[in-house]
Amino acid sequence: MNRTEQLEHAVAREIKEETGMNVSSIKFNRTSFYEPSNVLMCNFTAFVENDSDFCPNEEIDDYSWFTYEEARKYIRENSLAAYFLNAYLDGIQDEK
């Protein structure tokens, strides 16, 4: 993130740089303080215009696509990633 950059702009820029995909909308989810590195983690969901543009750069070591159910099943339990994922998925289920 650049010093004067808004978080939403940083999300869109990083996605474009690392995947080649253009973000069409971004939704803020939540934050969590990560004690081990003294960092405030900010979690967003980004929707892209066209996922066929996906072209990962060298910063991406590995990737897989998951359904919501598979994501819940395979995410590391009790991790910060699981906290963010489950909060997001619980929220979209509440919207239905």
Buried (B, 14 or more C-beta within 10 A) or exposed (E): EEEEEEEBBBBBBBBBEBBBBEBEEBEEBEEBEEEEEEEEBBBBBBEBEEEEEEEEEEEEEEEEEEEEEEBBEEBEEEEBEBBBBBEBBEEEEEEE
